Amino acid sequence: MKPSFITGARLVAVSAFAASFLLVNCNKSSSSEENPNLYTRLGGTPAIASVVDTFLVEVLADTVINARFKDLPGPRVTALRQNLIDQICAGTGGPCTYTGKSMLAAHTGMNIRQEEFNALVGDLITSLNKHNVPEAEKNELLGVLGPMQTDIVGK
């Protein structure tokens, strides 16, 4: 059973944060088979889409943050999913283009608490673990999260 308790702009904003934090330091592309970029090491778009799907389920089940996502209509969930995939794909050196808002623009006025930020990060880690993402790749993805807190928490 899929949860159906999401809210409009808040889901887009919080979830956009989750994907866009991956963009800041993950543009380490290489066409060399000896040193593939993060996008390739993650398994490309199909693997990223699978992690995003798991991540959204985790977020919707997370009682710390799921109230921010209730009542989001189906088309908005679909758009959110695609934005997350595009953002992670682009940020890890893949062929996608992310056209969403900046983290500051997306979160201004939301007053995200540190607890909520930490819960979202935890949901992403859970999703990465469920897909057996190796530690090096996980750390590369998560390494930029800390600095982004200033554009998200308390805005």
N, C-alpha and C positions, 0 to 999 in steps of 0.2 A: 504494500500500500504506500503510495507516494503522499507525503505531507502536502497540504494545500493551504498553508497558513503563512503566506508571504505578503509584504506590502510593497507598493509601488517604488517610488524613487529611492527609498532606503535600501532595498535589496540591490538595486542597480549600483548605488553608491558604495555600499559596503563590499559587495562582491567585486566591483571594479577595482577597489583597493587591493583585494586579495590577488588579483591577477597582475595589476600594474606594478605592485612592489617588485615583481619578478623582472620588470623591464630595466630597472635602474642599472644594474651591474651584470646583466646576463647577455650582453651583446658581444660574446666572444666567439665569433664565427671563424670557422676554418674549413676549407674544403679538403684538407689532407685526411686520408683515412687513418693516419697515425694519431691525429689530434682532432677528432670530430667535435663540432660545436655541441653546446648543451642540448639544443633541439634534437639533434641526431642521437645523442646519448640517451635522451629520454624516450626515444622511440618514435619521434615525429608526431604529426597531428593526431593520428588515431590514439596513441597512448596518452597524449595531452587531453584529448576529449574524454577519455575514460577516467582520468584523474579528476577532471572538472565535474563529471557526472557524480562521482563518489563524493567530492567536496561539497557539492550542492545538497546532497542528501544529508551529509554530516551537519552542515550549517542549519538546515531546516529542522533537524532533530535536537539541536543544541539549545537548551532552555535559557542559556545566558544571552543569546542573541536572536533567537528565532522570532521574538515578538516584533522585531524591526522588519520582518519579512512577510507578515501575514497579509492576506488579501491581494497579493500580486497576481494579476491575470495571466493566463497561460501564454499569450503572445509576449509579454514582458519577460517571463521566465525563459522563453526560447531565445529572445534577444540577449538576455543576460548571459546565458550559456555560451552563445556564439561570441559575445564580447570577451568573455573570459578565455575561451579557446584562442581567439585571435591575439589577445594581449600576451598570453603566455608564449604562444608560437612566435610572435614577433620579438618578444623580449629574450628569447633563448636562441635567436639566430635563424629562425625558420622563415618561410616565405610569406607569412601572413602580415596584414597591416591592421593595427589597432587604431580606431578613430574615436575612442571614448574620451571622457573628460579627464583632466588631471586629478590627482588624489586630493589636492587642496580644494579645487572647485567642486568635486563630488561630495566632499565631507563637510564643507562649511555650512554651519547651521544645524548639523546633526548632533553635536555634542557627544561624540563617541567616547565612552569611558575606557580606561585602560583595561579593565576587566573584559570588556567586549572585544577589544583589539586582541588581547591574549587568547580569548576563546576562538576567534576566527583563525588565528595562527595555529592553535591546537587542532582545529578541524582540518586545516591544510596538511599538517604533519600526519595526522591519522590517515588521511586520504593517500598521501605519498607512501606511507608504510603499508597500507592495504594493497598497493600496487608494486610493492617490493622495489621502490626506487632506492638505488644505492646511496650510502651516506654522502659521498662526494657530490653527487648531483643534488641531493636534498639540501646540503649545506650551501651549495652555490645558489640555489633558488631562494633559500631563506636568509642568506647573508645580508641582503639589502633591507630586510624588514625593519630592523631597529631604527635606522635613520628616517624612515617614512612615517614613523609615529608622530613626528612634529606636524605633518600635513593632515593627520587623521584624528588623533586623540584630542578631544576638547575643543574642536572647531565648531 
